[in-house]
Amino acid sequence: MPLIAPVLDDRSFDDIFTELRGRIAVYNPEWTAHHDSDVGITLLQLFAFMGESLQFRFNQIPEASYIAFLKLLDIPMRAAGPARTLMRFESKVANGVSLYAGDQVKGGKTVFTLAQDTTVWPLEAVAVARQAQLDDDQLSTPGALAAFIAALPAGQSPVVQASVDALKLAKGKDLRVTPYESVTLAPDGSGPAVDFANTVDGMVWVAVLASPELKIAPGKLADPGTGLQRVAGRALPLAIGVSPARTYPGLDEIGTCTEGAGPALLWQASLAKPKVDGSIGFAPVRVAGDTSGGFTREGVIRLEMPLDLASLGVPPAPPGLAGTGDFPPELDDERAERLWFWLRAWRGDGSRIGALRVLTLNAVTALQVQAGQPQLLGTGTGQPDQRYALASRSVLVDTDHPFELQVEQQGVWTDWQLVDNFDAATPGAGVFSLDLEAGVVRFGDGQAGRAPQLGERIRGRAYTTGGGAAGDVQQLEEGDVACFRYLVEA
C-alpha cells in the first residue's frame, strides 16, 4: 500500500478566519464591531477564503516539484537499498564444497553476492516443535489429562496412555505430564510458519539428516575414510539459516531500533551412547557466529560440531519413553532412516523463541550487490562544480562497501575523501560528494573543496552497486518458497 502524502497545512476557512479575527484586538483594539455586516469582517472572510484556496493548491504540489526543490538544496534522492535473502545450497558429494564471501550467484537474472564463507555438506536439517496441547490451567484441573487422552482417536489413545504410564514409572507418579504434538517446519519455507513459543520445553529441535542422494549410511558419516571428508583436526562447520515469521507490531510494541546481539542461544548435540541410567546425553556445541540475533531476525548461525563426530548419534529410548523428557521427538520412517543426530537450541535468558518460517542447513546470506569495475571518469577542466557520471547508478556506500576515488595530481594518483557536502571544506581540500541514486561524482568550486585542474585524470578505483526493484525476484508471501535453492558439486 502506498504511503499517504502528508497534508502540509490542514487549516480550514473557519480556522483561518478565527485566527485573523483574533488579531484585531492586538493590532486595532478600537475595532469592536465584529459583525458579519461589517466591511472589515467581510474583507477578512475574503482573505480567509483565498488563503484556504491557496493552501489546497499548496497541498497538491507534485512529487517532481519536491524533488526539484530538494536538489536546489543539494539534498539528493536516497539510493535504493539492496535486497537481502537466504540461499540454501545442496551437495551430493562427501567432501565439503567451500563457498566464499564475494562469490556470485544468480536469482533469475539478478546477481547476488554471498556475504559469508560457508561449507556445503550433503546434509539436511528438519526443525520440530513440541507444541503443548494443554496449558497450565488445564493441567491443574483434575482429570484433564485423562479426558484429553480419552478424546484421542482410537489408534492413538492407548499409545499415549502407555507413554504417560512409562514416564510416571520412570520419574515418579507425581510427575506432571504435558501432552504435545510434533509440528515439523518445512526446510525451504514452502509450508506454514511454526510457533516455537508454545512448546513444552522452550526448545527448537533440529534433526540432522543425510542427503537422500548420499550413498553413505548415517552411522558411517563420521568415518574419516568413507564418511564426510573434513579437514583432519578441524571441527565440522554447519551453517543454519533462519527466518522468523513476519510480525506487524503496533507502535506501542516497537522498541528502540537496533541491530544488537539479541538473546544468546545455547546449542547441544545428541550423543549416540546413553548415560548409565539409560537417558540420552548431549554435548555442547560451539557457536562461531550468529547474525540472526538469537532467532529474532533473518540470518545464519555458524556452529562447530565436536571433534569426535563418532560420538554423535541417537540412542534407542527405553520402551514407552520415545519423545519424552530429553529424548528427541519422533520422525516419520523415511526421515528416521536418514537421521544422524539431533541438535537442540534454547535461549539462555529463559525467553521463548517465536514463530519461524525457515530453518535450513547449508545456508548463507546473499546481497543484491555487484562490485563495480575500476573506471576512468574523465579529465579535470579546472572549472568549479565539475560532475562525472559512473557507469552504474544506485551506488552502495557503507563500512563494508567503501567508495574509493583518485585524482592524478602532478603525475601521482592521490586518494580523495568522500563528504556529504562542501560546507566545511577548505579551498585545497581533496574532497568530493556522491549522488548515490544517480551515480554522479561532484567536486567543489575551488573555494570550498579543490576542483580537479586541467588535464588531471579522475578514476573510481572501487565501488559497489546494487539495489532497486530488480532485487524483488519473487514475492515471498506466506506459503511461498522463502529462500533460494542451489545445487553445488565439487
Disulfide bonds with the S-S distance in Angstrom:
none
